[in-house]
Amino acid sequence: MKVPINIHTGNGASTTNPSAWATFREVQAFLDEWQGHEHSHIDKQIGELTGKVAGPGFVFSKDDPYTGIDLDNCIDEHGHLVKWARLITENLNSYTEISHSEKGVHIIIKGKKPEGSGCKKGDVECYDQARFFAMTGKIYREVDRDL
């Protein structure tokens, strides 16, 4: 499980408290400072990292126009999306990247999920607020894959 951290305190960051978040540039500076360390959760009181930092992430909030879709167990042994996931990604004008597990993808779209709709069904999750996605930057492009 990837947990957001507040780079200013080293403690866990809330997905509903914007004062615990940072800009991409601030996160990049933090990551540059701790580059090469095997651990990534920093306890600023003792000046040490106490957990593994996965990298930057994105918090979905009610004040932004984005929705995150998390597809689990959808990349086969050849690195291709399975049919159900390919149908989803082909129908969205989106940013799609391989997740940290390398067995799924994160999709970010501009839009909100319908009010009252559930967030999880099987291997598909959809969130537009109070959720954190740990990002990899590994953009998924089916056309780049050997078919």
C-alpha positions as semicolon CSV with decimal commas, in nm:
position;residue;x (nm);y (nm);z (nm)
1;M;0,000;0,000;0,000
2;K;0,132;0,343;-0,094
3;V;0,063;0,603;0,172
4;P;0,098;0,976;0,105
5;I;0,345;1,159;0,325
6;N;0,364;1,523;0,418
7;I;0,712;1,624;0,302
8;H;0,713;1,915;0,549
9;T;0,661;1,698;0,859
10;G;0,753;1,348;0,747
11;N;0,424;1,217;0,879
12;G;0,138;1,067;0,683
13;A;-0,056;1,316;0,472
14;S;-0,432;1,337;0,472
15;T;-0,614;1,307;0,140
16;T;-0,866;1,563;0,266
17;N;-0,631;1,828;0,410
18;P;-0,464;2,040;0,138
19;S;-0,218;2,189;0,390
20;A;-0,054;1,843;0,403
21;W;0,006;1,839;0,026
22;A;0,293;1,984;-0,177
23;T;0,353;2,100;-0,530
24;F;0,530;1,880;-0,782
25;R;0,842;2,102;-0,756
26;E;0,846;2,070;-0,377
27;V;0,810;1,693;-0,401
28;Q;1,085;1,674;-0,663
29;A;1,322;1,874;-0,437
30;F;1,237;1,639;-0,148
31;L;1,305;1,333;-0,365
32;D;1,632;1,482;-0,490
33;E;1,743;1,541;-0,129
34;W;1,673;1,179;-0,033
35;Q;1,786;1,020;-0,362
36;G;1,975;0,696;-0,312
37;H;1,824;0,621;0,027
38;E;1,658;0,284;0,060
39;H;1,393;0,427;0,292
40;S;1,151;0,701;0,220
41;H;0,921;0,799;0,504
42;I;1,107;1,069;0,689
43;D;1,078;1,141;1,058
44;K;1,188;1,505;1,069
45;Q;1,229;1,494;1,448
46;I;1,511;1,243;1,423
47;G;1,620;1,339;1,070
48;E;1,588;0,989;0,928
49;L;1,377;0,813;0,673
50;T;1,167;0,540;0,832
51;G;0,987;0,389;0,532
52;K;1,013;0,350;0,156
53;V;0,934;0,649;-0,067
54;A;0,766;0,534;-0,385
55;G;0,782;0,873;-0,555
56;P;0,539;1,152;-0,631
57;G;0,168;1,106;-0,620
58;F;-0,157;1,285;-0,691
59;V;-0,440;1,355;-0,449
60;F;-0,785;1,380;-0,604
61;S;-0,994;1,651;-0,442
62;K;-1,345;1,784;-0,487
63;D;-1,186;2,111;-0,602
64;D;-1,004;1,967;-0,904
65;P;-1,163;1,850;-1,231
66;Y;-0,998;1,504;-1,235
67;T;-1,101;1,147;-1,173
68;G;-0,865;0,856;-1,121
69;I;-0,941;0,507;-1,242
70;D;-0,734;0,221;-1,103
71;L;-0,737;-0,102;-1,305
72;D;-0,579;-0,393;-1,118
73;N;-0,460;-0,727;-1,258
74;C;-0,499;-0,611;-1,618
75;I;-0,149;-0,644;-1,769
76;D;-0,066;-0,990;-1,897
77;E;0,272;-1,169;-1,888
78;H;0,367;-1,004;-2,221
79;G;0,303;-0,652;-2,092
80;H;-0,025;-0,607;-2,279
81;L;-0,357;-0,493;-2,143
82;V;-0,616;-0,767;-2,121
83;K;-0,926;-0,714;-2,334
84;W;-1,156;-0,562;-2,069
85;A;-0,892;-0,306;-1,968
86;R;-0,803;-0,223;-2,329
87;L;-1,171;-0,148;-2,396
88;I;-1,177;0,095;-2,103
89;T;-0,853;0,275;-2,197
90;E;-0,942;0,297;-2,566
91;N;-1,267;0,479;-2,482
92;L;-1,110;0,742;-2,258
93;N;-0,915;1,051;-2,359
94;S;-0,670;1,003;-2,077
95;Y;-0,330;0,989;-1,919
96;T;-0,259;0,621;-1,852
97;E;0,043;0,486;-1,668
98;I;0,159;0,152;-1,537
99;S;0,107;0,125;-1,162
100;H;0,378;0,037;-0,910
101;S;0,274;-0,329;-0,912
102;E;0,335;-0,337;-1,289
103;K;0,021;-0,552;-1,309
104;G;-0,225;-0,264;-1,343
105;V;-0,270;0,089;-1,470
106;H;-0,378;0,424;-1,334
107;I;-0,589;0,638;-1,563
108;I;-0,650;1,008;-1,504
109;I;-0,931;1,177;-1,690
110;K;-1,088;1,519;-1,677
111;G;-1,436;1,473;-1,538
112;K;-1,625;1,363;-1,229
113;K;-1,778;1,028;-1,153
114;P;-2,158;1,018;-1,126
115;E;-2,291;1,116;-0,782
116;G;-2,370;0,823;-0,560
117;S;-2,189;0,572;-0,777
118;G;-1,967;0,317;-0,605
119;C;-1,589;0,341;-0,612
120;K;-1,493;-0,024;-0,657
121;K;-1,618;-0,316;-0,859
122;G;-1,386;-0,612;-0,897
123;D;-1,050;-0,494;-1,034
124;V;-1,180;-0,146;-1,121
125;E;-1,175;0,150;-0,882
126;C;-1,281;0,506;-0,959
127;Y;-1,222;0,812;-0,739
128;D;-1,265;1,186;-0,781
129;Q;-1,189;1,300;-0,426
130;A;-1,017;1,201;-0,102
131;R;-0,790;0,949;-0,277
132;F;-0,416;0,930;-0,346
133;F;-0,249;0,766;-0,646
134;A;0,124;0,691;-0,621
135;M;0,253;0,782;-0,966
136;T;0,525;0,606;-1,166
137;G;0,557;0,819;-1,478
138;K;0,568;0,496;-1,683
139;I;0,320;0,595;-1,952
140;Y;0,131;0,301;-2,099
141;R;0,119;0,304;-2,476
142;E;-0,012;-0,015;-2,637
143;V;0,137;0,095;-2,970
144;D;0,483;0,081;-2,811
145;R;0,435;-0,282;-2,711
146;D;0,532;-0,577;-2,930
147;L;0,199;-0,714;-3,048
